[in-house]
Amino acid sequence: MSDIRRACKLYKSFSGHIPEIVGSVQLGTIPKALVIVGELDGILYSTVRDGANEKYIHRFHKRDRPYLAVSPDGKSLHIIGGDYEFNLRGIVDKSDKRL
């Protein structure tokens, strides 16, 4: 399955909407060096889900936290590692599955 098909399937299962390709973005290259800022405690994000505007706060369990890193020029943030996945429930820590 192509990455686009997989992305569309994930979008539909999470958002409840039929995916629509609206454009593309140029992704820069990942720098060869990153500065680890620290552990990422959580993420706040807004989205439209099943036709409603939603705001989410995900707090990572301590053992599932990824690192927050920044490029050497300070212009791009990166989430590195962690033990989680994104699925129809949103961000799910892997330790939730072990409980």
N, C-alpha and C positions, 0 to 999 in steps of 0.2 A: 504494500500500500504506500502511495506517495506521501511525502510530508504534508502536502496541501490537503489531501484527503483525510489524513489523520488529524490535522489541525481543524478542519471543518467538522469532523465527527466530535472532537472534544468540545468545540465551541457550541455545537447544537445540544450536546448532553448537558453542558453547564448552564447555558443561557435560555434554552427552550426556544430559540429562534433558528430559522433556516439561515445558514451562513451565506454571506454575499461578499464576493471579492470586490473591494472598493478601491484598491490601489496597491501599491507596493512601497516599501521604504528601503533605502540603502542602509544595510547594516555595516558599520565599520568593522575593521578587524579587531579581534580581541588582542589587547596589548600583550607583549611577551612578559611583562612584569606588572603586577598589581600591588597596591598598598592595602593590606588587610586593616580595616578600620576597627573591626570588632565583631562580636557575634550579633546577629540580627535577631532581636527579641520578638519582632512582629512586623506585620505589614498592614497598612490601611489602604483600601481601594474602593472605588465607586464603579458601578456597572449597571447595565439594564438586564434584568433577569425576569423572564416570563412577563415582559411588558412593563415591569415596574422598576423605577430607579431604586437601586439598593446601595447601601454603604456597608462595607465589611471591615472587621478588624480581626486579623488572625494573630494570635499569640503562640509562638512556637514553644513546645515543651523543651526544657533545657537540653535534653540529649538529642533533639532533632534540629536544633538551630543551625542554619547556614551562617557563613561569614558574609559581612558586607565589605566589599572592596571597592577601591577607586583607581582609575587609571592614573599614571604618573603625572599627566597634565591636569588632573582634577576635573575633567570634563565628562566622564562617564562612570556610572555606578554599575557594579556587577554583584550578583548573588552567587556565591561559590559554595558548593557542597551542601550539606544538610541531609536530613533523612525524612523526606516528605514527598508527596506527589500532588498533582493538581488533577482533579477529576470532577464529576458532576456535582460533588459537594463543595467544590472549591479547593482550597489548600488543606490537605489532610496530613498530619504528622504520622509517620510510620509507627510510632509508639502507640497511637490510638488503635492500630490494628493488632498490636501485641497484647492489649489489655484483655 
